């Protein structure tokens, strides 16, 4: 492909470029922790680095950069002299190589926007993690990631066999985007036209009517006045803080059964309870419940692959309720409403629907208007995203933990993202550092909330006790 040829992105992908600013870089990340094989040679990490570095000829779109032009038009052009050293980095943690040192490094890396003149991805190999472990941090622009997380990109070069040594990194695998050049894209987009727009507008109108009929329904995304302003809704800068937590699936399943609930309900309870405790410490808990925005990936009926069409639904975390059991029951009700809303999402006219429903989000990102727009939600929670069901390996190293790191938008300083890997639930918190300097406390409080809930539902006749 000629370097001068410019490829225009599909509108839903391009919106992530439009919303990007210095304070709100639009990349997502993946943090993976691996156990070095027991019989690995002394130079295992250096050999792994050299192997990955040897793949220095990426394919489309991993060899593309943003083309110069107006910010409201997202176009690609091929990089003439691609340098793998700009996109693959090898780090060593300072001793003792604990979670704190890893968190500081990844927080710093996640704070830095991808350069406008380079390819829209980076991968970092991080050695020196205690207990004979290492980490991989991957970040990719949201416009390329497709889907809710970038985890599938990392998974593309992991295998279920520890003896597998020949792997192909994601940047050597072609990734199809819905693109067209110039006028063709404009024609294809606008010619979806009247019928799709009419269908999506009709559905939006129906949702709005339901919201007016049920003004207390927290799942509605169209009446932002029900969301309280909180510390999380301040203007943020580009600095990020990362925190993690990991739970055993078996432990959560036992508790869900005892509480006549499901794992998703327990997860939302843990998030809400941790946030309640965190903000009570600072005397900053709103009198009304905090509202989480829950992203849901949408597809047209004939679309099979990942999509950047993401609808945002609202979920009450019931943080205003002081009684733990009452809070859990209320969250179970909120989750039932959320599932009903997901079932009613469209499977046609997806792009117009997503644009129309997300207009308040785009408006909240505008420099002057943003602070005047009432918050649609206080934070984002991904729900549980399915990862590999069985152990996977990177050239013999077993994957032990897998975390998804998200983008942050203005006036929304926290994202909680959850991945199920094997028999674990991996929780990552991405926060704005100036707003949430002690982010790790929320992760710790999630663990304590689980301990307390187990005590609440422990029965004399055995129950949760082993």
Phi and psi in degrees as a GROMACS rama.xvg file:
@    title "Ramachandran Plot"
@    xaxis  label "Phi"
@    yaxis  label "Psi"
@TYPE xy
-62.9471  138.553  UNK-2
-62.254  -27.8168  UNK-3
-78.517  -16.5093  UNK-4
-69.0717  131.177  UNK-5
-114.386  134.838  UNK-6
-110.863  121.455  UNK-7
-86.2055  136.641  UNK-8
-83.1807  157.647  UNK-9
-64.2928  150.148  UNK-10
-55.3307  -42.2158  UNK-11
-67.4176  -31.2973  UNK-12
-73.634  -40.278  UNK-13
-65.9403  -27.3427  UNK-14
-59.181  -29.4275  UNK-15
-69.4701  -30.9355  UNK-16
-70.942  -41.1627  UNK-17
-61.9501  -38.818  UNK-18
-81.5991  -7.76073  UNK-19
-74.5977  131.689  UNK-20
-135.55  176.48  UNK-21
-60.7423  -37.8047  UNK-22
-79.2948  -24.1978  UNK-23
-127.734  73.2755  UNK-24
-63.2383  138.77  UNK-25
-103.173  54.3697  UNK-26
-115.902  150.199  UNK-27
-107.798  163.944  UNK-28
-138.974  164.921  UNK-29
-134.035  131.871  UNK-30
-117.286  120.526  UNK-31
-123.199  137.365  UNK-32
-113.712  133.813  UNK-33
-123.871  151.739  UNK-34
-100.145  123.305  UNK-35
-65.7082  136.846  UNK-36
-55.7639  144.475  UNK-37
-58.1138  -40.2453  UNK-38
-100.374  24.8414  UNK-39
-66.9524  143.465  UNK-40
-67.3493  162.522  UNK-41
-59.4565  -34.724  UNK-42
-94.1177  27.2976  UNK-43
-57.1132  -47.3619  UNK-44
-66.4775  -40.8185  UNK-45
-66.9996  -38.1982  UNK-46
-65.2339  -40.0443  UNK-47
-63.815  -41.8528  UNK-48
-62.4328  -44.5869  UNK-49
-65.8614  -36.2747  UNK-50
-63.4258  -48.8323  UNK-51
-65.7767  -37.3921  UNK-52
-66.1397  -23.7999  UNK-53
-70.1199  -17.4018  UNK-54
-87.0385  79.9413  UNK-55
-106.521  17.0622  UNK-56
-128.41  79.6479  UNK-57
-68.7781  158.807  UNK-58
-109.06  173.215  UNK-59
-60.9933  137.292  UNK-60
-95.7558  11.3862  UNK-61
-73.7552  -9.74697  UNK-62
-105.338  20.2878  UNK-63
-108.976  157.598  UNK-64
-133.554  168.142  UNK-65
-65.2448  137.776  UNK-66
-86.5431  142.949  UNK-67
-62.3346  140.591  UNK-68
160.609  -176.067  UNK-69
-59.1082  146.016  UNK-70
-62.1203  -26.1164  UNK-71
-84.7075  2.03202  UNK-72
-121.215  120.496  UNK-73
-102.615  112.816  UNK-74
-129.868  151.904  UNK-75
-105.607  154.408  UNK-76
-144.594  150.163  UNK-77
-72.1415  142.185  UNK-78
-82.3051  124.963  UNK-79
-70.1831  -50.1868  UNK-80
-115.973  82.9995  UNK-81
-73.6286  132.822  UNK-82
-118.811  110.646  UNK-83
-61.8617  -26.6321  UNK-84
-64.1909  -22.4925  UNK-85
-76.6922  -16.991  UNK-86
-121.807  -15.7167  UNK-87
-117.485  121.473  UNK-88
-125.631  145.607  UNK-89
-117.72  122.086  UNK-90
-120.734  159.168  UNK-91
-128.723  127.902  UNK-92
-74.087  145.741  UNK-93
-69.4054  150.616  UNK-94
-65.0919  145.694  UNK-95
-86.848  5.3437  UNK-96
70.4545  36.1217  UNK-97
-88.4534  -175.307  UNK-98
-63.4184  -31.6357  UNK-99
-63.7846  -46.6254  UNK-100
-64.3183  -40.8036  UNK-101
-64.3692  -43.2979  UNK-102
-60.8496  -41.1341  UNK-103
-63.3852  -44.4972  UNK-104
-64.3656  -48.5005  UNK-105
-66.1826  -36.4607  UNK-106
-60.0387  -42.6584  UNK-107
-66.571  -43.1926  UNK-108
-65.2904  -37.8219  UNK-109
-74.241  -14.7195  UNK-110
-82.2166  -16.4551  UNK-111
-94.7016  123.401  UNK-112
-68.2226  150.442  UNK-113
-68.6933  136.582  UNK-114
-64.8175  142.198  UNK-115
-68.734  -18.9769  UNK-116
-106.231  12.2393  UNK-117
-129.243  171.767  UNK-118
-62.3629  154.045  UNK-119
-91.7705  45.5057  UNK-120
-158.892  157.517  UNK-121
-147.262  151.966  UNK-122
-136.057  135.926  UNK-123
-124.475  124.277  UNK-124
-96.8327  122.61  UNK-125
-121.801  110.059  UNK-126
-101.079  171.692  UNK-127
91.8436  12.5674  UNK-128
-77.0342  137.107  UNK-129
-57.4169  163.944  UNK-130
63.5215  35.8975  UNK-131
59.273  47.3479  UNK-132
-126.588  166.035  UNK-133
-143.49  171.005  UNK-134
-131.807  156.785  UNK-135
-125.689  128.252  UNK-136
-116.655  125.124  UNK-137
-119.582  135.38  UNK-138
-132.734  144.239  UNK-139
-147.26  144.655  UNK-140
-62.9359  141.186  UNK-141
-58.5224  -28.1102  UNK-142
-65.8582  -26.5836  UNK-143
-98.3451  -23.1753  UNK-144
-63.2949  -40.6539  UNK-145
57.6836  139.997  UNK-146
77.1864  -178.977  UNK-147
-77.3985  -30.4652  UNK-148
-131.594  168.803  UNK-149
-97.9493  8.19273  UNK-150
-55.5897  -41.727  UNK-151
-57.0456  -28.1017  UNK-152
-65.4033  -44.4626  UNK-153
-66.8049  -40.7082  UNK-154
-63.6749  -23.073  UNK-155
-63.6875  -22.7798  UNK-156
-118.756  25.5844  UNK-157
-108.068  151.281  UNK-158
-129.767  163.101  UNK-159
-87.686  5.83496  UNK-160
-119.578  117.809  UNK-161
-65.9944  -15.4844  UNK-162
-87.0374  -6.4246  UNK-163
-73.5167  121.202  UNK-164
-111.511  -27.2989  UNK-165
-88.3276  105.771  UNK-166
-121.931  157.884  UNK-167
-119.524  112.921  UNK-168
-61.619  158.092  UNK-169
-60.1246  -28.6443  UNK-170
-75.3495  -2.78286  UNK-171
-101.711  4.23625  UNK-172
-113.973  123.132  UNK-173
-60.5063  139.768  UNK-174
-125.17  116.2  UNK-175
-82.6321  128.317  UNK-176
-115.082  153.004  UNK-177
-80.2525  86.8369  UNK-178
-124.224  158.157  UNK-179
-150.667  161.868  UNK-180
-96.7829  135.24  UNK-181
45.0173  -115.756  UNK-182
-64.5506  -35.1445  UNK-183
-60.2225  -40.7926  UNK-184
-65.2218  -43.0296  UNK-185
-60.4143  -42.4045  UNK-186
-66.3169  -45.7372  UNK-187
-64.6037  -35.4469  UNK-188
-72.6141  -50.0138  UNK-189
-72.9269  -26.1546  UNK-190
-76.1529  -11.2005  UNK-191
-62.1399  -38.9837  UNK-192
47.2703  -136.256  UNK-193
-58.0552  -44.4452  UNK-194
-65.5738  -46.3587  UNK-195
-64.0521  -43.8503  UNK-196
-64.3257  -39.3175  UNK-197
-63.3246  -43.6467  UNK-198
-63.4511  -44.1735  UNK-199
-68.4176  -38.0382  UNK-200
-65.0646  -39.8951  UNK-201
-61.0243  -42.9123  UNK-202
-67.422  -40.3478  UNK-203
-60.5714  -44.1521  UNK-204
-60.93  -40.4159  UNK-205
-63.9707  -41.9453  UNK-206
-62.7008  -40.8782  UNK-207
-65.059  -40.8281  UNK-208
-62.2232  -42.4016  UNK-209
-62.6108  -37.5852  UNK-210
-66.442  -40.0187  UNK-211
-66.2002  -38.657  UNK-212
-66.9129  -31.9932  UNK-213
-125.569  72.8667  UNK-214
-63.3049  -16.155  UNK-215
-96.4736  4.36474  UNK-216
-74.7376  108.771  UNK-217
-70.7145  -19.9713  UNK-218
-73.748  -18.7969  UNK-219
-63.042  143.338  UNK-220
-108.326  2.67783  UNK-221
-106.375  -10.9784  UNK-222
-119.33  84.5536  UNK-223
-66.8939  -12.2682  UNK-224
-61.6179  -16.8198  UNK-225
-82.7675  -4.72185  UNK-226
-95.1709  124.235  UNK-227
-74.2539  145.01  UNK-228
-73.4228  137.377  UNK-229
-140.891  178.354  UNK-230
-54.3021  -31.1532  UNK-231
-69.6245  -13.4735  UNK-232
-104.266  23.0973  UNK-233
-81.0585  164.036  UNK-234
-67.9771  138.268  UNK-235
-117.195  162.956  UNK-236
-108.308  -169.21  UNK-237
-83.2929  -10.1213  UNK-238
-73.05  134.481  UNK-239
-119.172  157.025  UNK-240
-129.662  137.785  UNK-241
-118.53  135.92  UNK-242
-137.627  154.24  UNK-243
-136.58  158.65  UNK-244
-152.216  147.902  UNK-245
-135.194  134.559  UNK-246
-124.339  150.282  UNK-247
-81.8435  133.927  UNK-248
-61.9178  -40.3329  UNK-249
-60.7934  -40.5252  UNK-250
-63.2308  -45.2524  UNK-251
-66.8141  -37.4561  UNK-252
-65.0272  -43.5856  UNK-253
-59.2691  -43.5395  UNK-254
-68.0657  -40.3032  UNK-255
-62.4235  -40.1592  UNK-256
-64.9108  -41.477  UNK-257
-66.6237  -30.777  UNK-258
-95.9833  10.607  UNK-259
51.46  53.0668  UNK-260
-140.139  -163.617  UNK-261
-136.871  169.255  UNK-262
-60.3719  -39.8444  UNK-263
-61.5807  -40.0818  UNK-264
-63.2259  -43.6812  UNK-265
-62.4935  -41.1753  UNK-266
-59.4141  -48.2027  UNK-267
-65.3919  -34.789  UNK-268
-62.2051  -44.4642  UNK-269
-61.996  -41.9738  UNK-270
-62.8839  -50.0244  UNK-271
-62.6464  -42.1914  UNK-272
-67.5419  -40.936  UNK-273
-63.9112  -42.4029  UNK-274
-66.2284  -39.5886  UNK-275
-58.7343  -48.0247  UNK-276
-65.2584  -42.04  UNK-277
-60.6412  -49.2264  UNK-278
-77.7929  -24.3244  UNK-279
-65.1825  -33.9714  UNK-280
-60.5574  -32.9957  UNK-281
-99.4917  9.36024  UNK-282
53.7519  41.561  UNK-283
-127.189  19.1023  UNK-284
-81.3795  122.765  UNK-285
-62.8099  151.311  UNK-286
-70.6583  -24.4139  UNK-287
-98.3007  160.23  UNK-288
-65.7095  141.553  UNK-289
-65.8306  144.661  UNK-290
-114.719  129.302  UNK-291
-98.4688  137.079  UNK-292
-89.0378  124.527  UNK-293
-110.319  112.174  UNK-294
-75.6756  139.467  UNK-295
-130.21  123.743  UNK-296
-75.5355  131.568  UNK-297
-109.813  151.663  UNK-298
-137.94  143.305  UNK-299
-67.7322  162.122  UNK-300
-59.2295  -31.3842  UNK-301
-100.725  12.3454  UNK-302
-101.494  128.888  UNK-303
-108.568  -31.4935  UNK-304
-82.4077  -179.22  UNK-305
-65.2634  156.258  UNK-306
-138.086  149.977  UNK-307
-92.0892  7.65764  UNK-308
-83.7284  102.609  UNK-309
-125.637  120.16  UNK-310
-89.803  145.759  UNK-311
-107.904  124.299  UNK-312
-111.306  158.302  UNK-313
-110.277  139.892  UNK-314
-134.474  126.937  UNK-315
-77.5671  128.981  UNK-316
-91.1441  -2.08685  UNK-317
53.5213  40.6312  UNK-318
-71.7111  -10.62  UNK-319
-81.2908  -9.96035  UNK-320
-91.6476  126.481  UNK-321
-82.5859  -28.2761  UNK-322
-82.3478  127.503  UNK-323
-62.251  -44.8789  UNK-324
-68.5827  -38.7449  UNK-325
-64.1059  -38.7026  UNK-326
-64.9661  -42.9309  UNK-327
-63.4063  -43.8561  UNK-328
-63.3826  -38.6891  UNK-329
-66.7495  -38.4241  UNK-330
-66.2538  -37.3987  UNK-331
-59.8296  -40.0778  UNK-332
-65.8889  -41.1181  UNK-333
-62.0299  -39.5355  UNK-334
-67.7756  -35.6063  UNK-335
-62.056  -42.5748  UNK-336
-63.8412  -38.7963  UNK-337
-63.8844  -43.388  UNK-338
-63.9363  -36.5695  UNK-339
-64.1214  -40.1153  UNK-340
-67.0793  -40.2374  UNK-341
-60.501  -41.6576  UNK-342
-63.1662  -25.1318  UNK-343
-93.1699  0.445796  UNK-344
-67.433  151.113  UNK-345
-76.0182  155.12  UNK-346
-119.602  19.8919  UNK-347
-146.366  163.394  UNK-348
50.1887  39.0858  UNK-349
-63.7702  -46.8179  UNK-350
-62.627  -50.4875  UNK-351
-60.7693  -38.5287  UNK-352
-61.1136  -46.7594  UNK-353
-63.7808  -44.9357  UNK-354
-58.6891  -48.4996  UNK-355
-63.6267  -45.7644  UNK-356
-71.3869  -24.1413  UNK-357
-95.2143  1.9607  UNK-358
-54.442  -41.3246  UNK-359
-60.5444  -33.8178  UNK-360
-65.0761  -47.0281  UNK-361
-61.1866  -40.374  UNK-362
-63.071  -35.682  UNK-363
-69.6127  -14.1814  UNK-364
-90.6841  -9.24366  UNK-365
-68.5336  138.94  UNK-366
-54.4154  -45.1637  UNK-367
-92.7578  -44.106  UNK-368
-72.4476  -30.9504  UNK-369
-52.7959  -44.5176  UNK-370
-70.3977  -14.8383  UNK-371
-91.7638  -16.7984  UNK-372
-79.0469  124.296  UNK-373
-58.505  143.471  UNK-374
-64.4679  136.173  UNK-375
-79.0444  -33.3117  UNK-376
-155.07  166.208  UNK-377
-94.1479  -30.563  UNK-378
-154.289  173.223  UNK-379
-115.223  137.526  UNK-380
-130.631  126.184  UNK-381
-74.8176  -19.5675  UNK-382
76.4511  -173.902  UNK-383
-93.7571  116.868  UNK-384
-96.4179  131.662  UNK-385
-73.9601  127.667  UNK-386
-110.275  -164.792  UNK-387
-59.7169  138.857  UNK-388
-81.0116  -23.9771  UNK-389
-125.02  161.449  UNK-390
-55.7771  140.898  UNK-391
-126.207  161.959  UNK-392
-137.243  150.444  UNK-393
-116.091  100.794  UNK-394
45.9857  52.3979  UNK-395
92.5706  -17.9098  UNK-396
-87.0904  126.721  UNK-397
-81.7334  133.225  UNK-398
-72.7956  124.348  UNK-399
-107.114  -30.044  UNK-400
-149.357  147.269  UNK-401
-143.086  119.108  UNK-402
-126.35  139.287  UNK-403
-103.808  125.875  UNK-404
-108.985  135.485  UNK-405
-110.406  173.142  UNK-406
-80.2147  157.93  UNK-407
-121.916  139.101  UNK-408
-105.649  163.361  UNK-409
-57.3276  141.984  UNK-410
66.577  23.8068  UNK-411
-151.144  93.3464  UNK-412
-91.6531  6.60583  UNK-413
-147.635  135.777  UNK-414
-130.356  130.43  UNK-415
-113.201  121.237  UNK-416
-125.514  136.482  UNK-417
-127.6  132.041  UNK-418
-126.379  134.077  UNK-419
-92.9693  120.106  UNK-420
-127.337  116.986  UNK-421
58.2743  -123.063  UNK-422
-103.102  25.2005  UNK-423
-127.721  153.624  UNK-424
-112.353  120.016  UNK-425
-107.434  116.874  UNK-426
-109.599  126.534  UNK-427
-118.726  135.079  UNK-428
-112.072  121.802  UNK-429
-108.524  118.318  UNK-430
-130.129  158.628  UNK-431
-77.9799  122.907  UNK-432
-64.4587  -36.3032  UNK-433
-70.0867  -27.6287  UNK-434
-88.4741  -38.3784  UNK-435
-127.233  69.1403  UNK-436
-67.017  -22.1095  UNK-437
-111.3  50.1139  UNK-438
-60.1323  -34.6356  UNK-439
-59.7455  -24.4014  UNK-440
-61.3841  -36.1567  UNK-441
-64.1108  -41.0978  UNK-442
-62.6384  -42.4873  UNK-443
-63.2025  -41.3462  UNK-444
-69.1637  -25.6314  UNK-445
-64.5404  -41.6411  UNK-446
-63.5194  -40.4461  UNK-447
-69.5503  -35.3364  UNK-448
-62.6807  -37.1335  UNK-449
-66.67  -42.4327  UNK-450
-58.6714  -46.1726  UNK-451
-66.5047  -37.8208  UNK-452
-69.6406  -35.2241  UNK-453
-62.3703  -41.7156  UNK-454
-64.291  -37.8439  UNK-455
-63.3851  -37.2495  UNK-456
-102.097  7.5831  UNK-457
-70.6645  127.516  UNK-458
-101.503  151.169  UNK-459
-63.3618  -33.4742  UNK-460
-84.4495  14.37  UNK-461
128.875  -65.8932  UNK-462
47.2375  -116.36  UNK-463
-86.4836  -11.5656  UNK-464
-72.436  141.799  UNK-465
